[in-house]
Amino acid sequence: MRAHHADEAAAAHARAQAIAQGPGPGPGPGPAAGRGAPVPGTIVTGWGAGTEAGPATGITYAPPPGATVRAPCAGQVDFAGAFRSYGQMTILDCGRHYRFVLAGLGSLAVSTGQALARGAPVGSMPGWSGQGGRPTLFVQLRRGGTAIDPAPFL
């Protein structure tokens, strides 16, 4: 009887592990896979840098006007559209409970529910004439409900 309970416990543990891993490959490793930033440009605010709202929960880039923004992982688009004051935003489900949030785009090239390969165009940055605030792209990686440093996955 004791062996039977141990087998049931091991099977339950294996099922819980499979559920925790979730479907999909996850965001995968960073530079070894030949990745990089989802957009060309300079980093304005790095992960954990001090901001008015506290430590930064993502990375903010200052890309060239009209730059193409690319998917940092393969996955499915959970959301694509305007969001509050962030401009156009995309949330990409990378699998294993990882989601990339890309906010500040000027236009989108994807729609909700669409499957994407890593590096596929997601949209483009707005134009900028040099006047007013420079457009920026905010990149956040979430594991479940928690923001994590996206740098190792880019």
C-alpha positions in Angstrom: 0.0 0.0 0.0 2.8 2.4 0.9 4.4 1.8 -2.6 1.1 2.5 -4.3 0.8 5.9 -2.5 4.4 6.7 -3.5 3.6 5.9 -7.1 0.5 8.1 -7.0 2.5 10.9 -5.4 5.2 10.6 -8.1 2.6 10.7 -10.9 0.9 13.7 -9.3 4.3 15.5 -9.1 5.0 14.7 -12.7 1.6 16.1 -13.8 2.2 19.3 -11.7 5.6 19.8 -13.3 4.1 19.4 -16.8 1.4 21.9 -16.1 4.0 24.4 -14.6 6.1 24.2 -17.7 3.1 25.0 -19.9 3.0 24.6 -23.7 5.6 26.1 -26.0 9.3 26.6 -25.8 9.4 29.6 -23.6 11.6 32.6 -24.5 14.8 30.5 -24.9 18.4 31.5 -24.2 19.7 34.9 -25.2 22.9 35.8 -27.2 23.9 32.2 -27.8 20.8 31.8 -30.0 21.9 34.9 -32.0 19.2 37.2 -30.7 19.4 40.8 -29.9 17.2 43.8 -29.1 13.7 43.6 -30.8 14.5 47.0 -32.3 17.7 48.9 -33.2 18.5 51.8 -31.0 20.0 52.8 -27.7 18.9 51.7 -24.2 17.4 54.7 -22.4 16.4 52.9 -19.2 17.7 49.5 -18.2 16.1 46.8 -16.0 16.0 48.0 -12.4 17.1 51.6 -13.1 15.5 54.2 -10.9 12.4 55.9 -12.3 9.7 58.1 -10.9 7.6 55.0 -10.3 10.4 53.0 -8.7 12.8 50.4 -10.3 12.2 49.9 -14.0 10.3 46.7 -14.7 11.6 46.4 -18.3 14.0 47.9 -20.8 13.2 51.1 -22.7 14.9 51.7 -26.1 15.1 54.9 -28.2 15.0 53.5 -31.8 15.2 55.4 -35.1 11.9 56.8 -36.4 10.0 54.1 -38.3 12.2 51.3 -37.1 10.8 47.8 -37.4 10.1 46.0 -34.2 10.6 42.2 -34.2 9.3 39.4 -32.1 11.8 38.5 -29.4 10.5 34.9 -29.2 8.3 32.5 -31.2 4.7 32.4 -29.9 1.2 33.6 -30.2 -0.1 37.2 -30.0 -2.3 37.5 -26.9 -3.0 41.2 -27.5 -2.4 43.7 -30.2 -3.9 47.2 -30.1 -3.9 50.6 -28.5 -3.4 50.6 -24.7 -3.8 53.6 -22.5 -1.0 56.1 -23.0 1.5 53.4 -24.2 0.5 53.7 -27.9 0.2 50.5 -29.8 1.1 47.5 -27.7 1.6 43.8 -28.3 1.7 41.0 -25.8 3.4 37.8 -27.1 2.9 34.5 -25.4 6.2 32.7 -25.7 5.1 29.5 -23.9 5.9 28.2 -20.4 4.1 31.1 -18.8 6.5 33.7 -20.4 5.0 36.8 -22.1 6.8 39.7 -23.8 5.1 43.1 -23.7 6.2 45.5 -26.4 4.7 49.0 -25.9 5.1 52.3 -27.7 4.8 51.1 -31.3 3.3 53.5 -33.9 1.7 50.8 -36.0 1.1 47.1 -35.7 1.8 44.3 -38.3 0.1 41.6 -36.2 -3.3 40.8 -34.8 -4.5 39.0 -31.7 -4.3 35.2 -32.0 -1.7 35.3 -34.7 1.3 32.8 -34.5 4.7 34.4 -34.9 8.3 33.1 -35.5 11.1 34.7 -33.6 12.3 37.7 -35.5 9.0 38.2 -37.3 7.9 41.9 -37.7 5.5 43.0 -35.0 5.1 46.6 -36.1 7.1 49.8 -36.5 8.0 52.8 -34.4 6.2 56.1 -35.0 7.9 58.9 -37.0 9.7 61.7 -35.1 10.5 65.2 -36.3 12.9 66.0 -33.4 10.2 68.0 -31.7 8.3 66.8 -28.6 9.2 63.6 -26.8 11.2 61.0 -28.6 9.2 57.8 -29.2 10.5 54.9 -27.1 9.8 51.1 -27.1 9.2 49.6 -23.7 10.1 45.8 -23.5 9.0 43.8 -20.5 9.2 40.1 -19.9 6.7 38.5 -17.5 6.8 35.0 -16.0 3.3 34.5 -14.8 2.4 37.7 -13.0 6.0 38.8 -12.3 8.2 41.0 -14.4 11.7 39.6 -14.8 14.8 41.0 -16.5 14.4 40.5 -20.2 18.1 41.1 -21.1 19.2 37.4 -20.8 16.4 36.4 -23.2 17.2 39.1 -25.9 
